[in-house]
């Protein structure tokens, strides 16, 4: 199996050079890669960015859902705690009357 000549960060830097204004042909010549390889790397980085955005969106949605669940549970807990406090007061009053 052939070892990759460029690491992921190097690939990102090479693809980023196009945004700086260099032509694909010039980049390919400098790094001795084919234009097909360059465009394959560019597509892979775009897909990776989309996956990251999708995962971030999913995590944000899950975070909202969990915050809502926590808020509802804390309200339920507070209501039950108030009811328990009233019950203790009524039991104390009943004991005094007995």
DSSP file (Angstrom, degrees, kcal/mol; ACC not computed):
  #  RESIDUE AA STRUCTURE BP1 BP2  ACC     N-H-->O    O-->H-N    N-H-->O    O-->H-N    TCO  KAPPA ALPHA  PHI   PSI    X-CA   Y-CA   Z-CA
    1    1 A X              0   0    0      0, 0.0     2,-0.2     0, 0.0     0, 0.0   0.000 360.0 360.0 360.0 136.4    0.0    0.0    0.0
    2    2 A X        -     0   0    0      1,-0.1     2,-0.3     0, 0.0     3,-0.0  -0.538 360.0-127.4 -80.0 137.2    1.3    3.4   -1.0
    3    3 A X        -     0   0    0     -2,-0.2     2,-0.1     1,-0.1    -1,-0.1  -0.630  28.9-108.6 -82.2 139.1    2.1    5.9    1.8
    4    4 A X        -     0   0    0     -2,-0.3    -1,-0.1     1,-0.1     3,-0.0  -0.435  18.9-152.2 -67.8 139.7    0.5    9.4    1.4
    5    5 A X  S    S+     0   0    0     -2,-0.1     2,-0.4     1,-0.1    -1,-0.1   0.790  77.9  47.5 -82.9 -28.7    3.0   12.0    0.6
    6    6 A X  S    S-     0   0    0      4,-0.0    -1,-0.1     2,-0.0     2,-0.1  -0.913  76.8-133.6-119.5 140.5    1.0   14.9    2.1
    7    7 A X     >  -     0   0    0     -2,-0.4     4,-2.4     1,-0.1     5,-0.2  -0.294  35.6 -99.6 -80.0 172.7   -0.7   15.1    5.5
    8    8 A X  H  > S+     0   0    0      1,-0.2     4,-2.2     2,-0.2     5,-0.1   0.896 124.0  49.5 -62.3 -40.9   -4.2   16.4    6.0
    9    9 A X  H  > S+     0   0    0      2,-0.2     4,-2.1     1,-0.2    -1,-0.2   0.881 110.2  50.9 -67.5 -36.8   -2.9   19.8    7.2
   10   10 A X  H  > S+     0   0    0      2,-0.2     4,-2.5     1,-0.2    -2,-0.2   0.898 109.1  51.8 -66.2 -39.1   -0.6   20.0    4.1
   11   11 A X  H  X S+     0   0    0     -4,-2.4     4,-2.7     2,-0.2     5,-0.2   0.917 108.8  50.4 -62.2 -42.6   -3.6   19.2    1.9
   12   12 A X  H  X S+     0   0    0     -4,-2.2     4,-2.2     1,-0.2    -1,-0.2   0.908 111.3  48.6 -61.8 -41.2   -5.6   21.9    3.4
   13   13 A X  H  X S+     0   0    0     -4,-2.1     4,-1.0     2,-0.2    -2,-0.2   0.901 111.3  49.8 -65.6 -40.8   -2.8   24.4    2.9
   14   14 A X  H >< S+     0   0    0     -4,-2.5     3,-0.7     1,-0.2     4,-0.5   0.931 113.5  44.9 -64.5 -45.4   -2.4   23.3   -0.7
   15   15 A X  H >X S+     0   0    0     -4,-2.7     3,-1.1     1,-0.2     4,-0.5   0.860 108.6  59.3 -66.2 -34.3   -6.1   23.6   -1.4
   16   16 A X  H >X S+     0   0    0     -4,-2.2     4,-0.8     1,-0.2     3,-0.5   0.728  89.5  71.9 -66.5 -21.8   -6.2   27.0    0.4
   17   17 A X  H <<>S+     0   0    0     -4,-1.0     5,-1.6    -3,-0.7     3,-0.4   0.801  88.3  62.3 -65.0 -27.4   -3.6   28.4   -2.0
   18   18 A X  H X45S+     0   0    0     -3,-1.1     3,-1.4    -4,-0.5    -1,-0.2   0.880  98.7  55.1 -65.0 -36.0   -6.3   28.5   -4.7
   19   19 A X  H <<5S+     0   0    0     -4,-0.5    -1,-0.2    -3,-0.5    -2,-0.2   0.761  99.9  61.6 -67.4 -23.5   -8.2   31.0   -2.5
   20   20 A X  T 3<5S-     0   0    0     -4,-0.8    -1,-0.3    -3,-0.4    -2,-0.2   0.513 128.5 -94.3 -81.1  -4.7   -5.1   33.2   -2.4
   21   21 A X  T < 5S+     0   0    0     -3,-1.4    -3,-0.2     1,-0.3     2,-0.2   0.423  78.9 135.8 111.6  -1.5   -5.3   33.6   -6.2
   22   22 A X      < -     0   0    0     -5,-1.6    -1,-0.3     1,-0.1     2,-0.1  -0.511  54.6-115.6 -78.9 149.4   -3.0   30.9   -7.6
   23   23 A X     >  -     0   0    0     -2,-0.2     4,-2.2     1,-0.1     5,-0.2  -0.457  18.0-119.5 -80.8 157.5   -4.1   28.8  -10.5
   24   24 A X  H  > S+     0   0    0      1,-0.2     4,-2.8     2,-0.2     5,-0.2   0.895 113.9  53.9 -62.6 -41.1   -4.8   25.1  -10.2
   25   25 A X  H  > S+     0   0    0      1,-0.2     4,-2.2     2,-0.2    -1,-0.2   0.915 109.4  47.4 -60.9 -43.4   -2.1   24.3  -12.8
   26   26 A X  H  > S+     0   0    0      2,-0.2     4,-2.4     1,-0.2    -1,-0.2   0.910 113.0  48.4 -65.5 -42.9    0.5   26.3  -11.0
   27   27 A X  H  X S+     0   0    0     -4,-2.2     4,-2.2     1,-0.2    -2,-0.2   0.934 112.4  48.9 -62.1 -46.4   -0.3   24.7   -7.6
   28   28 A X  H  X>S+     0   0    0     -4,-2.8     5,-1.8     1,-0.2     4,-1.0   0.883 111.6  49.2 -62.6 -38.8   -0.2   21.2   -9.2
   29   29 A X  H  <5S+     0   0    0     -4,-2.2     3,-0.3    -5,-0.2    -1,-0.2   0.923 110.9  50.0 -66.7 -43.7    3.1   21.9  -10.9
   30   30 A X  H  <5S+     0   0    0     -4,-2.4    -2,-0.2     1,-0.2    -1,-0.2   0.879 121.8  32.5 -63.0 -39.3    4.6   23.2   -7.6
   31   31 A X  H  <5S-     0   0    0     -4,-2.2    -1,-0.2    -5,-0.2    -2,-0.2   0.423 105.7-123.6-101.0   0.4    3.5   20.2   -5.6
   32   32 A X  T  <5 +     0   0    0     -4,-1.0     2,-0.3    -3,-0.3    -3,-0.2   0.933  65.4 130.3  56.2  52.6    3.8   17.6   -8.3
   33   33 A X      < -     0   0    0     -5,-1.8    -1,-0.2    -6,-0.1     2,-0.2  -0.881  59.1-107.3-125.9 161.9    0.2   16.4   -8.1
   34   34 A X     >  -     0   0    0     -2,-0.3     4,-2.2     1,-0.1     3,-0.2  -0.544  25.6-118.0 -86.4 155.8   -2.4   16.0  -10.8
   35   35 A X  H  > S+     0   0    0      1,-0.2     4,-2.6     2,-0.2     5,-0.2   0.856 116.6  58.7 -59.3 -33.3   -5.4   18.3  -11.1
   36   36 A X  H  > S+     0   0    0      1,-0.2     4,-2.0     2,-0.2    -1,-0.2   0.908 106.1  47.8 -62.1 -40.6   -7.6   15.4  -10.4
   37   37 A X  H  > S+     0   0    0     -3,-0.2     4,-2.5     2,-0.2     5,-0.2   0.918 110.5  52.0 -64.3 -43.7   -5.9   14.9   -7.1
   38   38 A X  H  X S+     0   0    0     -4,-2.2     4,-2.4     1,-0.2    -2,-0.2   0.940 112.4  44.3 -58.4 -48.6   -6.3   18.5   -6.3
   39   39 A X  H  X S+     0   0    0     -4,-2.6     4,-2.4     1,-0.2    -1,-0.2   0.826 111.0  55.0 -68.9 -30.4  -10.0   18.5   -7.0
   40   40 A X  H  X S+     0   0    0     -4,-2.0     4,-2.2    -5,-0.2    -1,-0.2   0.919 110.4  46.0 -66.0 -43.2  -10.4   15.3   -5.1
   41   41 A X  H  X S+     0   0    0     -4,-2.5     4,-2.4     2,-0.2    -2,-0.2   0.904 111.9  51.7 -63.6 -41.8   -8.8   16.9   -2.0
   42   42 A X  H  X S+     0   0    0     -4,-2.4     4,-2.0     1,-0.2    -2,-0.2   0.917 111.2  46.9 -62.5 -43.6  -10.9   20.0   -2.5
   43   43 A X  H  X S+     0   0    0     -4,-2.4     4,-2.5     2,-0.2    -1,-0.2   0.892 110.9  52.3 -64.7 -40.8  -14.1   17.9   -2.6
   44   44 A X  H  X S+     0   0    0     -4,-2.2     4,-2.5     1,-0.2    -2,-0.2   0.905 109.9  48.5 -63.5 -41.5  -13.1   15.9    0.5
   45   45 A X  H  X S+     0   0    0     -4,-2.4     4,-2.2     2,-0.2    -1,-0.2   0.885 111.3  50.0 -66.9 -38.0  -12.4   19.1    2.5
   46   46 A X  H  X S+     0   0    0     -4,-2.0     4,-2.2     2,-0.2    -2,-0.2   0.914 112.1  47.9 -65.2 -42.4  -15.8   20.5    1.4
   47   47 A X  H  X S+     0   0    0     -4,-2.5     4,-2.6     2,-0.2    -2,-0.2   0.909 110.8  51.2 -64.0 -42.3  -17.5   17.3    2.5
   48   48 A X  H  X S+     0   0    0     -4,-2.5     4,-2.2     1,-0.2    -1,-0.2   0.906 109.8  49.8 -62.1 -41.5  -15.7   17.3    5.8
   49   49 A X  H  X S+     0   0    0     -4,-2.2     4,-2.4     2,-0.2    -1,-0.2   0.901 111.0  49.7 -64.2 -40.9  -16.8   20.9    6.4
   50   50 A X  H  X S+     0   0    0     -4,-2.2     4,-2.7     2,-0.2    -2,-0.2   0.903 110.1  50.5 -64.8 -40.9  -20.4   20.0    5.6
   51   51 A X  H  X S+     0   0    0     -4,-2.6     4,-2.6     2,-0.2    -1,-0.2   0.890 110.4  50.3 -62.6 -39.6  -20.3   17.0    8.0
   52   52 A X  H  X S+     0   0    0     -4,-2.2     4,-2.5     2,-0.2    -2,-0.2   0.918 111.6  47.3 -65.4 -43.2  -18.9   19.2   10.7
   53   53 A X  H  X S+     0   0    0     -4,-2.4     4,-2.4     2,-0.2    -2,-0.2   0.909 112.7  49.7 -63.7 -41.6  -21.7   21.7   10.2
   54   54 A X  H  X S+     0   0    0     -4,-2.7     4,-2.3     1,-0.2    -2,-0.2   0.921 112.2  47.3 -63.6 -43.5  -24.3   19.0   10.2
   55   55 A X  H  X S+     0   0    0     -4,-2.6     4,-2.4     2,-0.2    -2,-0.2   0.889 111.0  51.8 -65.8 -39.4  -22.9   17.5   13.4
   56   56 A X  H  X S+     0   0    0     -4,-2.5     4,-2.3     2,-0.2    -1,-0.2   0.918 109.9  49.4 -61.9 -43.9  -22.8   20.9   15.0
   57   57 A X  H  X S+     0   0    0     -4,-2.4     4,-2.3     1,-0.2    -2,-0.2   0.912 110.8  50.0 -61.7 -43.3  -26.4   21.5   14.1
   58   58 A X  H  X S+     0   0    0     -4,-2.3     4,-2.3     1,-0.2    -1,-0.2   0.903 111.1  49.0 -62.6 -41.1  -27.4   18.1   15.5
   59   59 A X  H  X S+     0   0    0     -4,-2.4     4,-2.4     2,-0.2    -1,-0.2   0.879 109.8  51.5 -66.6 -37.8  -25.5   18.8   18.7
   60   60 A X  H  X S+     0   0    0     -4,-2.3     4,-2.2     2,-0.2    -2,-0.2   0.909 110.7  48.6 -64.6 -41.3  -27.2   22.2   19.0
   61   61 A X  H  X S+     0   0    0     -4,-2.3     4,-2.3     2,-0.2    -2,-0.2   0.912 112.2  48.2 -64.8 -42.1  -30.6   20.6   18.6
   62   62 A X  H  X S+     0   0    0     -4,-2.3     4,-2.6     1,-0.2    -2,-0.2   0.895 109.8  53.2 -64.7 -39.0  -29.9   18.0   21.2
   63   63 A X  H  X S+     0   0    0     -4,-2.4     4,-2.4     2,-0.2    -2,-0.2   0.914 109.1  48.8 -62.3 -43.3  -28.6   20.7   23.6
   64   64 A X  H  X S+     0   0    0     -4,-2.2     4,-2.3     2,-0.2    -2,-0.2   0.919 111.8  49.8 -60.1 -44.3  -31.9   22.6   23.1
   65   65 A X  H  X S+     0   0    0     -4,-2.3     4,-2.3     1,-0.2    -2,-0.2   0.909 112.1  47.1 -63.0 -42.6  -33.9   19.4   23.8
   66   66 A X  H  X S+     0   0    0     -4,-2.6     4,-2.6     2,-0.2    -1,-0.2   0.876 110.6  51.9 -68.8 -37.2  -31.9   18.6   26.9
   67   67 A X  H  X S+     0   0    0     -4,-2.4     4,-2.4     2,-0.2    -1,-0.2   0.911 110.7  48.5 -63.9 -41.1  -32.3   22.1   28.2
   68   68 A X  H  X S+     0   0    0     -4,-2.3     4,-2.4     2,-0.2    -2,-0.2   0.922 111.6  49.5 -63.8 -44.2  -36.0   22.0   27.7
   69   69 A X  H  X S+     0   0    0     -4,-2.3     4,-2.5     1,-0.2    -2,-0.2   0.916 111.4  49.3 -60.0 -44.0  -36.2   18.6   29.5
   70   70 A X  H  X S+     0   0    0     -4,-2.6     4,-2.6     2,-0.2    -2,-0.2   0.911 109.9  51.0 -62.9 -43.0  -34.1   20.0   32.4
   71   71 A X  H  X S+     0   0    0     -4,-2.4     4,-2.0     2,-0.2    -2,-0.2   0.927 112.0  46.8 -61.4 -45.2  -36.4   23.0   32.7
   72   72 A X  H  X S+     0   0    0     -4,-2.4     4,-2.4     1,-0.2    -2,-0.2   0.916 114.0  47.6 -64.1 -42.7  -39.5   20.9   32.8
   73   73 A X  H  X S+     0   0    0     -4,-2.5     4,-2.6     1,-0.2    -2,-0.2   0.873 110.4  51.4 -67.1 -36.6  -38.0   18.5   35.4
   74   74 A X  H  X S+     0   0    0     -4,-2.6     4,-2.2     2,-0.2    -1,-0.2   0.873 110.3  49.4 -69.4 -34.8  -36.8   21.3   37.6
   75   75 A X  H  X S+     0   0    0     -4,-2.0     4,-2.5     2,-0.2    -2,-0.2   0.931 112.0  48.5 -66.0 -45.5  -40.3   22.8   37.6
   76   76 A X  H  X S+     0   0    0     -4,-2.4     4,-2.5     1,-0.2    -2,-0.2   0.916 111.8  49.8 -59.7 -42.8  -41.8   19.4   38.4
   77   77 A X  H  X S+     0   0    0     -4,-2.6     4,-2.4     1,-0.2    -1,-0.2   0.908 110.2  50.2 -62.5 -42.4  -39.2   19.0   41.2
   78   78 A X  H  X S+     0   0    0     -4,-2.2     4,-2.3     2,-0.2    -2,-0.2   0.912 111.2  48.5 -63.9 -43.0  -40.0   22.5   42.6
   79   79 A X  H  X S+     0   0    0     -4,-2.5     4,-2.3     1,-0.2    -2,-0.2   0.929 113.2  47.2 -62.8 -45.9  -43.8   21.8   42.6
   80   80 A X  H  X S+     0   0    0     -4,-2.5     4,-2.4     1,-0.2    -2,-0.2   0.875 110.3  53.1 -64.5 -36.9  -43.3   18.5   44.3
   81   81 A X  H  X S+     0   0    0     -4,-2.4     4,-2.3     2,-0.2    -1,-0.2   0.910 109.0  49.0 -65.1 -41.7  -41.0   20.1   46.9
   82   82 A X  H  X S+     0   0    0     -4,-2.3     4,-2.4     2,-0.2    -2,-0.2   0.917 111.6  49.7 -62.8 -43.0  -43.6   22.7   47.7
   83   83 A X  H  X S+     0   0    0     -4,-2.3     4,-2.2     1,-0.2    -2,-0.2   0.896 110.5  49.9 -62.8 -40.4  -46.2   20.0   48.1
   84   84 A X  H  X S+     0   0    0     -4,-2.4     4,-2.3     2,-0.2    -1,-0.2   0.897 109.6  51.5 -64.7 -40.8  -43.9   18.0   50.4
   85   85 A X  H  X S+     0   0    0     -4,-2.3     4,-2.0     2,-0.2    -2,-0.2   0.915 110.8  48.1 -62.7 -42.9  -43.3   21.1   52.5
   86   86 A X  H  X S+     0   0    0     -4,-2.4     4,-2.7     1,-0.2    -2,-0.2   0.901 109.9  53.0 -63.4 -40.3  -47.1   21.8   52.8
   87   87 A X  H  X S+     0   0    0     -4,-2.2     4,-2.4     1,-0.2    -2,-0.2   0.907 108.4  49.8 -61.5 -42.9  -47.6   18.1   53.8
   88   88 A X  H  X S+     0   0    0     -4,-2.3     4,-2.0     2,-0.2    -1,-0.2   0.896 111.1  49.8 -63.3 -39.5  -45.0   18.4   56.5
   89   89 A X  H  X S+     0   0    0     -4,-2.0     4,-2.3     2,-0.2    -2,-0.2   0.928 111.5  47.9 -64.6 -44.5  -46.6   21.6   57.8
   90   90 A X  H  X S+     0   0    0     -4,-2.7     4,-2.6     1,-0.2    -2,-0.2   0.885 111.0  51.0 -65.2 -38.2  -50.1   19.9   57.9
   91   91 A X  H  X S+     0   0    0     -4,-2.4     4,-2.1     2,-0.2    -1,-0.2   0.893 110.1  50.0 -65.1 -38.5  -48.7   16.9   59.7
   92   92 A X  H  X S+     0   0    0     -4,-2.0     4,-1.6     2,-0.2    -2,-0.2   0.891 111.8  48.0 -66.6 -38.7  -47.1   19.1   62.3
   93   93 A X  H  X S+     0   0    0     -4,-2.3     4,-1.8     2,-0.2    -2,-0.2   0.914 111.1  50.7 -66.8 -42.6  -50.4   21.0   62.8
   94   94 A X  H  X S+     0   0    0     -4,-2.6     4,-1.3     1,-0.2    -2,-0.2   0.868 108.9  51.8 -62.9 -37.6  -52.3   17.7   63.1
   95   95 A X  H  < S+     0   0    0     -4,-2.1    -1,-0.2     1,-0.2    -2,-0.2   0.871 108.2  51.7 -67.5 -36.2  -49.8   16.4   65.7
   96   96 A X  H  < S+     0   0    0     -4,-1.6    -2,-0.2     1,-0.2    -1,-0.2   0.869 109.5  49.9 -67.7 -36.1  -50.2   19.6   67.8
   97   97 A X  H  <        0   0    0     -4,-1.8    -1,-0.2     1,-0.2    -2,-0.2   0.791 360.0 360.0 -72.3 -27.1  -54.0   19.2   67.7
   98   98 A X     <        0   0    0     -4,-1.3    -1,-0.2    -5,-0.2    -2,-0.2   0.479 360.0 360.0 -77.7 360.0  -53.8   15.6   68.9
